[in-house]
């Protein structure tokens, strides 16, 4: 997750420099590689980061549940929180708003 976050920060720095028409020679390491990419490649990088974080979160959650089951701390019965559907709907709305704000902000290049 931290690698994906770092990649997104570097992408934002490069996009901000492009928007300000600053020199791209100031970047080094991964940011220098990102500076050579076209805007469509940067959008693909953003999608890749989002998918990577989502897949990693699901995998980590599954590992924690599997450990709990093997250790005997979690039973196999499915559980549902009271108001769980509303929690999921609220979470989804927050996620969609966050994605909209990060994909159309000044550092996104759009």
Secondary structure, DSSP 8 states (H G I E B T S, - for coil): -HHHHHHHHHHHHHHHHHHTT--GGG--HHHHHHHTS-HHHHHHHHHHHHHHHHHHHHHHHHHHHHHHHHTTSS-SS----TTHHHHHHHHHHHHHHHHHHHHHSTTTT-
